[in-house]
Amino acid sequence: HVVNFEDRARLRQLLTDRRMELLEEVMEQPPESIRALADHLDRDVHDVHDDLHLLAEYDIIHFEEDGRAKKPYVPYDTVRIEVEFGLPRGEGSESAASA
């Protein structure tokens, strides 16, 4: 799965250390529920819930309904994050180099 960002602020918003830890944990040991994951990471369940749902907006985390519990999981072997940098359209590399 590839997630592209054209805005560094959005990348920083999504990839906090806490969310990266959350993502790694879900990939390595998919939890039985959001609460179980929060307990395992010693984090507030509401914060974990919010972080998981933000990652789900980017199609990184998915949920399996299991009765009342939602099991977060990552349906990919790898997640690659790309950030594109470049000049605004219409500006050539020569003008940037001579500036």
N, C-alpha and C positions, 0 to 999 in steps of 0.2 A: 504494500500500500504506500502510495506517495502522497505527501501533503505539500503543496507549494504555497509560499508566502511571498507577496510583493511588498509587504509592509513589515518592517522589523518590530514595530510596536506590537502587532498581532502575534508575532512569533514569541516575543518575550512574555506576553500575556498568557499564552498557552503553555509554554514550556518552562514553568517554574520548577525548581528543584523538587518540591513536594509532588507535583503532577508527574514528573519523570519517575520518581520513586514509586508512585502509584501505578503507573503504566508498566514498569519493570516487574512489580510484584504480581500484577494481574497476568502478565505474560508467563512468568515463571511458575506461579501457583494460583491458578484461577480459584477465587474464593467461592464459597457457597452463597454468600450474600454481601450486600454493601456493608451491613453491620459487622459481619465477620471480618471483612477487609479493614474496616476502621479500627476494630479491636486489635487486630494483628499489628497494625501500624501505629497503634496508640494515638489515634487522631479522632477528633469529633466526627460523629457519623454524618452530621449535616454538611460539614466541610468536604468530606469524602464524596458524599452524594453530589454536591455542586461541582466538584472537580471532575467526577466521572461523567456527568452530563455535559460539561463543556467539552471534554474529549470525545464524547459521542456526537456532538455537533459537527466535529471534523471527521466523523466516520472512522475514528480510531478504536474507540471502545464500543462494544455492542452489549446488549442485555438479553439474557434468557429468562423468561418468566417461569418461576417455579412456585406455584401457589401464590402466597403473598410476597415471597422474596424475589428479588431481582438479582440474578447472577451475572456480574460483569465478566466479559471475556474479550480477548483480542483475536479476531478470526484470521490473523495473518502470522506468518512465520517471522517476518521482519516488518518494521515500520521505518521508512526512510523519510527524513525531513529535509526539504530543499529550500534554500533562500536564494532568490535571484537578485543580483545587483547589476545595475547598468545605467547608462546615461539616458536622460529623457529622449524621447523620439525627436529626430530632427537635429540632434547635436552629434557631430562626428567626433571621433577620437583625436583628430588632428587639432581641432579647436580647443579641446580639453587639455591636450598635451602642451600647447603653446601658451596657455593661460598662466 
